[in-house]
Structures are given as structure tokens and as C-alpha cells.
Amino acid sequence: MLQNKQAYLVITSGGTKLNSSEDFLTPWLKYMLNFFGIEKVDIISADQMALDYDKSIKDAETQIENLFKD
């Protein structure tokens, strides 16, 4: 359906670490996007915000900068 398309997922969480055993959202979203033909999925995460808000935001900003470097 949507071959050759790209998706950006911006995921935040209070305490769940991205791609941990408790993270059910990320794999499900990637599965659903793949089902519709979107295979290029970039993830920007600000996880564990309740533990260290500033670090989570800084890490997400770094991820964004790395995605769009020339």
C-alpha cells in the first residue's frame, strides 16, 4: 500500500524504557506501520521522563539532530 514511505515516531514515557520488556507500544506501532507497507521507521524517544526530565529531552533533541544531519 504505502511502499517507499517513511514514518517518524515520537514516543514519550514517564518511566518505561524504550525497547524494554515493558515497552509494548513501540513494537506494536512498528508492526502496524510495516503492515501498511511503511518499512522505514525512525523513532525519536523521550523515555523515562519522570526519572530525569532534562536528560530525556536532551536525548530526544540529539536524536532529532542526528536524523536530519546533512
URBELKA-V757207 format. One record per residue. SS is DSSP state (a for helix, b for strand, c for the rest). Layout:
# URBELKA-V757207
ss=SS
ss=SS
This chain:
# URBELKA-V757207
ss=c
ss=c
ss=c
ss=c
ss=c
ss=b
ss=b
ss=b
ss=b
ss=b
ss=b
ss=b
ss=c
ss=c
ss=c
ss=c
ss=c
ss=c
ss=c
ss=c
ss=c
ss=c
ss=c
ss=c
ss=a
ss=a
ss=a
ss=a
ss=a
ss=a
ss=a
ss=a
ss=a
ss=a
ss=a
ss=c
ss=c
ss=c
ss=c
ss=b
ss=b
ss=b
ss=b
ss=b
ss=b
ss=b
ss=c
ss=c
ss=c
ss=c
ss=c
ss=c
ss=a
ss=a
ss=a
ss=a
ss=a
ss=a
ss=a
ss=a
ss=a
ss=a
ss=a
ss=a
ss=a
ss=a
ss=a
ss=c
ss=c
ss=c
